[in-house]
């Protein structure tokens, strides 16, 4: 899904989606819930108070198992 498509689905500017992706903007509860609904996922899967690990870090950690 493109930024533009997601922005249209939740009623915001595509630039806002870019800010969210980079962590430069914290969404309102309403916006977070709208985004979660678009993806059919619980909001905590998409947003967290604690930063998510990068994909590279997750892959490195799996190599340690």
Buried (B, 14 or more C-beta within 10 A) or exposed (E): EEBEEBBEBBEBEEEBBEBBEEEEBEBEEEBBBBBBEBEEEEBEEBBEEEEEEEEEEEEEEEEEE
